[in-house]
Amino acid sequence: MTLQPPSRAPVVPKVIAKMLAKLGNGVWWPTLSPDEVIRRYIDDSDVPGDWDAVGIQPTEIEDTAIAYLRRYRSAYVSIAFSFVAS
């Protein structure tokens, strides 16, 4: 996983983005489809849910991601494989 810099594309209203996507369907190279525009504007971070019913406690990704991402670093050394002085 690598750090992607923020997009430098201008932020446009959804209606204009959908219109541009429809116009882009006429070209032969890959462009955003109107469906992709709709999906990019979906914000599901505030969706209410009954997390207690399924036994899940939501946390921020910053708190837990580093533990998983360290496994994929090239300099990561597992404790099980560390050298023991004899």
C-alpha positions as CSV (number, residue, x, y, z in Angstrom):
1,M,0.0,0.0,0.0
2,T,1.4,3.4,-1.0
3,L,0.5,6.9,0.0
4,Q,-1.5,8.5,-2.9
5,P,-1.3,12.3,-2.9
6,P,-4.7,14.0,-3.0
7,S,-6.2,14.6,-6.4
8,R,-5.6,17.9,-8.0
9,A,-8.7,17.7,-10.0
10,P,-11.2,20.5,-9.4
11,V,-14.2,19.8,-7.3
12,V,-17.4,20.2,-9.4
13,P,-21.0,19.8,-8.5
14,K,-22.5,16.4,-9.1
15,V,-24.9,17.6,-11.8
16,I,-22.0,19.1,-13.9
17,A,-19.8,16.0,-13.3
18,K,-22.6,13.7,-14.5
19,M,-23.1,15.9,-17.6
20,L,-19.4,15.8,-18.4
21,A,-19.4,12.0,-17.9
22,K,-22.3,11.7,-20.4
23,L,-20.3,13.8,-22.9
24,G,-17.3,11.6,-22.3
25,N,-19.1,8.5,-23.4
26,G,-18.6,9.5,-27.0
27,V,-14.8,9.2,-27.0
28,W,-12.9,5.9,-27.5
29,W,-10.5,6.3,-24.5
30,P,-11.6,5.3,-21.0
31,T,-13.4,8.0,-19.1
32,L,-15.7,8.2,-16.0
33,S,-19.2,6.9,-16.6
34,P,-22.2,8.6,-15.1
35,D,-22.6,5.6,-12.7
36,E,-19.0,6.1,-11.5
37,V,-19.8,9.8,-10.8
38,I,-22.8,8.9,-8.7
39,R,-20.7,6.3,-6.8
40,R,-17.9,8.9,-6.1
41,Y,-20.4,11.2,-4.5
42,I,-21.8,8.6,-2.1
43,D,-20.8,9.3,1.5
44,D,-21.6,6.3,3.7
45,S,-19.6,7.5,6.7
46,D,-22.8,8.6,8.5
47,V,-24.9,5.6,7.9
48,P,-26.7,4.6,11.0
49,G,-26.3,1.0,12.0
50,D,-26.9,-1.3,14.9
51,W,-23.3,-2.4,15.6
52,D,-24.2,-3.8,19.0
53,A,-26.6,-6.3,17.4
54,V,-23.7,-7.9,15.5
55,G,-21.0,-7.5,18.2
56,I,-18.8,-5.0,16.4
57,Q,-17.2,-1.9,17.9
58,P,-16.3,0.6,15.1
59,T,-12.9,2.3,15.4
60,E,-11.0,4.8,13.3
61,I,-8.8,3.3,10.7
62,E,-5.8,5.3,11.8
63,D,-5.9,3.4,15.1
64,T,-5.7,-0.1,13.6
65,A,-4.2,0.2,10.1
66,I,-0.5,0.4,11.2
67,A,-0.6,-3.0,12.8
68,Y,-1.7,-4.6,9.5
69,L,0.4,-2.5,7.2
70,R,3.7,-3.2,9.1
71,R,3.5,-6.8,7.9
72,Y,4.0,-5.7,4.3
73,R,7.0,-3.4,5.0
74,S,10.3,-4.7,3.7
75,A,12.1,-3.9,6.9
76,Y,9.5,-5.7,9.1
77,V,11.0,-8.5,11.3
78,S,8.6,-10.8,13.1
79,I,9.4,-11.5,16.8
80,A,9.3,-15.2,16.0
81,F,12.2,-14.9,13.6
82,S,14.4,-12.7,15.7
83,F,17.8,-14.0,16.6
84,V,18.4,-15.3,20.1
85,A,21.9,-14.8,21.6
86,S,23.4,-18.2,22.6
